Amino acid sequence: MALESPHVQAEAIEAMEFPELVRRYNVSGVPQTTINFGAGTVVGAVPEGYLLAEIQNALTSTSAE
């Protein structure tokens, strides 16, 4: 998605090299997608539709605050 939209940023982090990030974002599996600094999280490889729904949920919950 980051390649398709200038509004999406993506970073890959090696969990074993950054234990402080693992603790901060409660990483429980790999891959883990953290949306908007924890507003949403997806663990594991999931279908695109599921990921998009989780992003939408995170955006909705963030804008409601």
C-alpha positions, -999 to 999 in steps of 0.1 A, spaced: 0 0 0 28 24 7 39 21 -29 4 30 -41 -4 60 -18 17 90 -6 -5 89 26 9 55 37 43 49 52 57 15 58 88 3 77 101 -32 83 118 -36 117 138 -67 128 121 -76 161 152 -93 176 173 -62 170 148 -37 185 133 -52 217 122 -18 230 98 -15 200 86 -51 206 76 -41 241 62 -7 231 39 -22 204 33 -55 222 45 -76 193 32 -111 196 39 -125 162 56 -118 129 45 -102 107 27 -76 127 12 -45 112 8 -16 136 -16 11 123 -12 47 134 11 40 164 -11 14 179 -46 26 169 -49 -8 152 -29 -40 149 -29 -70 127 -8 -100 135 1 -125 108 -3 -126 71 -39 -117 64 -60 -111 32 -59 -76 18 -96 -70 25 -91 -78 62 -61 -54 64 -81 -27 47 -110 -31 72 -86 -29 101 -70 3 87 -105 18 83 -115 8 119 -83 24 132 -89 56 112 -125 57 124 -116 52 160 -88 78 158 -110 105 142 -137 99 168 -114 109 196 
